[in-house]
Amino acid sequence: MEATSVWQKSSFSGNEDAPNCVEVAATAGTIHLRESEAPHTELSTSPAQLAALIRSVKSPTGHRTEAR
C-alpha cells in the first residue's frame, strides 16, 4: 500500500493509543484493513466485498448476502 495513505480507527476503539483495534485505509478502488497490534500484516479487498461482509455480519440470521 502507498505510504501516504491515512489509517483510521473506529471511535469505538477507545483512546488513540489502544493497541487492539482494526484500522482501515482506502486507495483507488481498494480498502485496506490491519490489526493495530500487527500493522505490517494487511488485508486488501474491494468496497463491494467489504460491504457484503458487513451486511452478512449485521444480518440477524447470519446468512451470507450477495454484493451488489
Stockholm file with secondary structure:
# STOCKHOLM 1.0

chainA/1-68         MEATSVWQKSSFSGNEDAPNCVEVAATAGTIHLRESEAPHTELSTSPAQLAALIRSVKSPTGHRTEAR
#=GR chainA/1-68 SS CCTTCCCEECGGGCSTTCSSCEEEEEETTEEEEEETTEEEEEEEECHHHHHHHHHHHHCTTCCCCCCC
#=GC SS_cons        CCTTCCCEECGGGCSTTCSSCEEEEEETTEEEEEETTEEEEEEEECHHHHHHHHHHHHCTTCCCCCCC
//
